[in-house]
Amino acid sequence: MRFAAVLNQEGGTLRTIDLSAFTDRMRQTLEAAGHCIDIEIVAGKDIVATLDRIASRHSVDIVLAGGGDGTISAAAARLMGRKKALAILPAGTMNLFARGLGVPQTLDAAVKSFADGEVIAVDIATANGQPFVHQFSIGMHARMVQLRQTMEFGSRLGKMRASVKAAWAAINNPSAMKVTLIIGEAEIVTRTIGIGITNNLFGEGHLPYADNPAGGVLGIYVTVARRRGELVRFLFDVARGKWRNSEHVEIHQADRVVLKVHSAAKKLRAVMDGELVRLESKTTIEIHPGALNVLVPAHAVQAKAA
């Protein structure tokens, strides 16, 4: 296969390693398996333009994207509905979409798995037409990301520490919002601290990612926790993947949901695949079954088939 790798030199763990040595190993691993690869290392500000150019090249079979959540999401958006496949180099903090695909969590192991990997079709979701691969969320999560952006961190561990600090600050000052959810024929009006809408339902017993990335449904998670103690227990349940047993979240599923936010504030924010975006007063979220081709390890395909 013909690979084109786009690596964000400022993204995730890539900024902490010897990129020259790593790309040499990447090239050797893939070429030894009979593939060919072009590698571009670019600044964060040039990622989107580079992905646009690579995605339009007819000579490319696989776009290998390396960076944080924003880089992976941007690559997936440009490959949605195309024959080209996305290969994810897990260089972010949690790499949740990559985990759901069975991609190894170290860089060299991921590259090795691509050497004999297989292309499969998985789902991708959109919020008002903008694609996302993992989650669209409002409320407390957006507040946490806003707070984290005011903190300084220079490593993956530092980002995790900043995330914990931001979560604690958000828990100590929760703010509920009035929302309307239209799910099928049902209309739900509620006040909530937060809502997460995910590309397929999260699995149980692990970090929040989908066990089946081709399940064909959105997961709709509405936080019903109100007080600090309830929010702490809710986040603890999230970290352990104890969704079904949590009394602090309501779970729905659908292939389409309309979210309306009732607020006089003009600058509300949502989080989409880890990035802050403007929250519109009305957001239509839909899942698109099989609309994204991805390269995954052969053992992951075998495990899901079993």
N, C-alpha and C positions, 0 to 999 in steps of 0.2 A: 504494500500500500504506500501511497505517497502522503507523507506527513508534512504539515506546516505548523511549526511551534511558535507561539507568541507568548513571551515571558515578560511579565511586568516586574521590572527590576526593583520597584519600590513596594511590591505587594507581598504580604504575608512573609513566610520564612525565606523567600528568595532573596530578600535584602540582607539576610544574615549569613549567606553561604558564598563560597567561591563559585560564581556562576560560570566562569570559563571552564573550570575543571568539571563541573556538573554537566554542562552541555557537551563536553567531549565524551563523557560516559554515556550520555543519552544517545548521541550519534552512533557510538560504537555498538551499543546494545541493539538499537533498531536496525542498523545496517547489517549486523551479524545475522539477523533474522530474515534478511532479504528485503527490508523496506528501504525507502529513501526519505530523507528529511531535510527541510530547510528550517533554520532557527533564527528568529529575530528577537533580540532583547531590547525592549523599548521602555521609555519613561511612562509613568502613569498617565500623563496628559495625552499621550499618543496612542494609547491602547485602542480606543474606539475606532480611530481612523485606520489603524493597522488591521484590526479585525474586519472592518468593512472591505478593505482591499483583498485580504486573504480569502474571505468568504466568497468573493466574486471570481476567484481564479478557478478555471475549469480543470486545471492539472492537479488539484488537491483533493484527496479522498478524506483525510482526517485533519481537523484543526485541533491541535493540542494546546490548550490554554492553561497558563500557569500564573497564579496570583491569588488574591483574596476573593471574597464573595462577589465584589463588584466586577472583577475581571471575568469570572466564570459566568455570571449572569449575562454580561454583555456579549460574550461569545455565544451562549445558548440563544439569545435573542436573534442573532444574525444567522443562525443555522436552523431556526424553526421552519419547518416545512421544506427543507432542502434535503438532497440526497447525501451531502457531506455529513460526516459524523463528528461529534465532539468527544475529545479525550480530555479528561480533567486531571491536571497535575495538582494534588492536594496540598497547596501551599498556604491555605488560610488557617484560621484559629481552630475551627471545629470541623470544617469540611463535611457538612452534614449531607449535602446532595451526593457527594462522592462516596460517603459511607453507605448510603442507600443503594448505590450501584455496585458495591462490593470492591471498590478500588482500594488497594493497600494504602496505608496512611503515611508511609515514608516515601520520599521522592524517587529514590532509586528503585525501590520495590514496585512503585506504580509504573515506572517506565518499563521495567522488565515484564510486568503483566500485560502491557500493551503489545509487546512483541508477538505474542500468540493470542491476542485478544479477539473478541467477536463483536460485530456491530448488531445492536438491538434497537428497537424503537420503544421509547418511553414517552410519558406524558409531559406536557408543559402547560403552565397556566398563564392567564393574562389578567391584568387589572386595568380596565379602560383601554384595552388594546396593548398595554405594555407587558411583554413577557417576563415571567419569573419562574425559577425552577424549584424554590424551596418554600418561602412563606411571605405573605403580605400581612402586616400586623399594625394595629393602632393602639393608642392608649399607653399603658405602662411601658411596653417595649420601646416605643418611640421615645418616650421620656428618658429611658435608660440610655439609649444610643445618643441622644442629645447631650446628656450629662457626661457620658464617656468622651465625647468629642472635645470637651473642655479640659481633659486630663492629658498628661504627657506619658507616653510609653514607647519603648523602642524595640520591643520583642513580643513574641507570642505570649510568653508568660506575663509580661507587663500588661498586655492587653487584657488578659484574663483577670488580673488583679484589678485593673481599672473597671472592668465589667462588674465585678463583685461590689466595688465601691459605689458605682452608679446604681446598681440594683438596690443596695441598701438605702441610698438617698431617695430613690423613687418609692420604696416601700414606706419610708418614714413620712412621705408627703404625697399620698395617693390622691388622684383626682378622677372622679367618675364622669363619664360623658353619656348623654342620651343618644341612643342609636336605634335605627330601624333596620332589621334584617328581613329581606324577602327571600325565602327559600322555597322554591316551587310555588305552591298555592298558599303557603303559610306566610304570615307577616308577624314578626316578633318585634315588639317595642320594649326596650329595656335600658336601664342605666348600668354601666359596667366600667370596670377599671381597664379592661383590655380585651381585644379580640384578635385571634390569629387565624388566618385562612391559608391552608397549606395545599401544596401540590401533592395530593394523595394523603391518606390517613397515616398518622404517625404509628409506628410499631410500639410494642410494649416491652418494658424491661431494659431499655437502653436510652441513649441520648435521643432527642426529638428528631427523628428522620423516618422516612417511609420505608417499610419493609418491601413493599411492592410499588416500584416507581411506574408501573403500568396498570394501576388499579382503576383508573378512569373516574375517580371521584375527588372532589375537594373535601378536605377536613376543615370543619368550622368549629373553633374552640372559643367559647365565651366564658371569660372569667367571672365567677359569681362571688369571689372573695371580696370582702370590704375592709376589714380591719387588718392591722399590721400582722398579727399572729396568723391570721388566715392566709395572708399573702406570702408569708414565710413558708408555711406548709405547702402552699400551691407551688412555689418555685422549687421546693424540695421534691415534690411529686414530679414536676417537669424534668428535673435533672435525673431522676431515677426511671423515667418513662412509665410512671404509674398513673396513666391517664384514666383508665376505666374505673379505678377504685377511688379516684379523688372526688371528694364532695364539693370541691371548689371550682369545678369547670363543667360546663354543659357542652356536649359534643354532638354536632350534626354532620351530615354529609349530603352532598348534592353535586350536580355537574355545573350549576350556575347559581350565583348568589348576588343579590344587590344589597349594598351597604349604604345607608344614608346616615349622615352625622348631623345632629341638631345642635349647632353651636354658633354663637355670634362671633367667635374668634376667626380672624382672617388668615392666620398663618399656622393652621394645624398641619402636623406632619405624620406620615406613616413610614414604616420600614419595609422595604422590599428587597429581599435577598441581602439583608444586612446594611443597605444603604438608605439614608433618609431621603424621602421624596415628599412632594406636596400632597396633602390629603384633600381631595375634592369633596364637596358636600354629598356627591353621589358617585359611588364606584361600583361598576359591574365587573364581577370576577367570574371567569369561566375556565374550565379545564379543556384541553385539546388532546384527546387520546392519541398516542403514537406519533405526535407531531415533531419529535426530536430524536434523531439518531445519535446514539452514543456508543463509544468503544469501551467495552468492559472486559475484565479478565475472563478467560474461558471457564475457570472454576465457578465464577459467579453465575454464569448462564446454566451450568450443570446443576448447581445447587437449587436455583429457582425452578428448574425443570423437574427436579426430584420432589 
